[in-house]
Amino acid sequence: MQEITGYLAPEGFLGDLLAELGAAPLAVHDRLVLAEGPARPLAWAENVWHAPQTLKIASIKEGAKALRAMQRNWALYDFQLHRRARLIQDQLPHVSAKPLPFPQPAPTAPLGSWTLIDAETILAAPHCSSPFPNGAVQFVEDKAGPPNRAYLKLWEAFTQLRRYPGPGSRCLDLGSSPGGWTWVMQQLGADVVSIDKAPLDPAIARLPRIEYRRDSAFAVKPADIGALDWLCCDVICYPTRLLPMIRAWLESGLVRNIVCTLKFQAETDHATAAAFAAIPGGRLVHLHHNKHELTWLWPGPDRAAPEAA
Ligand SMILES: C[S@@+](CC[C@H](N)C(=O)[O-])C[C@H]1O[C@@H](n2cnc3c(N)ncnc32)[C@H](O)[C@@H]1O
C-alpha cells in the first residue's frame, strides 16, 4: 500500500512548506499537505500526520464512533464544514485545551488529528508529531516579567527539547535586547552573559546573575566566553551570517546546547535553512511562536535526558 504523510503548514506559510517539500503533493486541504512516502523532518510543518487514513461516514454519529474506535484523544483540524466537524468532535472524549504553565513538560499522551475533507469523508491520523492540537502550544503567559513576547519562543524551544537551563547553568544570549530570552534563563536560575548592540530593558539589566556586554554577536569568539551550557541566539541578521558563527561554536567544542533563530526577509532562504537542517544532532523547526523565521535546536550529541526538567 502507498505510504502517505500529512504535513500541517503554520498559518501563512503553506508556500514555504510546499517549497521545502519539493515534490508535487498528492493533495492540499487548506494548510494540510498530503505527500507520498514516510515522514520527512520538514521545518515548515507545525504538525506531522503519520499514515493518515480515510474513513467513509454516513452520519455524525458514525464519524465519532469510527474515531473513538481508533483511539481516545483527537484534535480537530477545522478548516471547512465547521458545524458538522464540531458536532463530531463534541462526541469525542474531551481533550484539555488548558494553556501550559512553563516549565511544565509537554503532555505525553498520544494525540491524533482528524479533519473532514468532505461531508462523508474523514481523514484521520492517530499518530502525530506534536502533543498539542495542530502543533499550537499555548502557554500561561507572564504579562509582568518579560519586556516583550519573544520569551514565548524560548519557552517553546525548551519545551520541545524537554530540557532547559537551571541553577548553575552558564548561558550566552546573543542579540538579547530588550531581554526576553535573558529573562527566561535568569528566571530558571542560570547565569547569563547577555550580548547586544542595543541595551537591555532596565528592569532586566538590574536582575542578578546577568552580565550584559554591549557588543556585536559576530565579534564574540568562543574562546573569549569559555564553556557554555546553552548558547541562545536571536540576532536579526541574514541566516548566511549565522551559519559560520554557529559552526565556529560547534567546532570549539565549548557549547552543550544551542537554540538559534533564523530570521528571513521577504524571501525565505531555503538553501541556508537546509544547511542548518543538515548539521548532525540538530533539528530545524517552525515554532508556533515563530513568525517568518525558523528555530534551530541542537541538544548536543548523545544527550536524551533533560538537564533540569
Ligand atoms: C528580535 S531582537 C531580540 C529579542 C530578544 N531575544 C528578546 O527576547 O528580547 C533582535 C536583536 O538583535 C540585535 N542585533 C542585530 N544585529 C546584532 C549584532 N550584530 N550583534 C548583536 N546583536 C544584534 C538587535 O539589536 C535586536 O535587539
The ligand as an ORCA input file, in Angstrom:
! r2SCAN-3c Opt
* xyz 0 1
  C      14.421     40.056     17.867
  S      15.525     41.064     18.753
  C      15.949     40.008     20.078
  C      14.881     39.869     21.120
  C      15.384     39.145     22.362
  N      15.647     37.735     22.076
  C      14.398     39.215     23.485
  O      13.916     38.188     23.925
  O      14.140     40.328     23.964
  C      16.940     41.018     17.762
  C      18.130     41.722     18.341
  O      19.264     41.507     17.509
  C      20.123     42.584     17.772
  N      21.229     42.599     16.807
  C      21.223     42.855     15.479
  N      22.476     42.748     14.977
  C      23.283     42.401     16.032
  C      24.667     42.125     16.153
  N      25.489     42.174     15.111
  N      25.137     41.802     17.375
  C      24.332     41.748     18.448
  N      23.010     41.990     18.387
  C      22.491     42.309     17.186
  C      19.222     43.792     17.709
  O      19.816     44.901     18.373
  C      17.988     43.241     18.445
  O      17.997     43.630     19.796
*
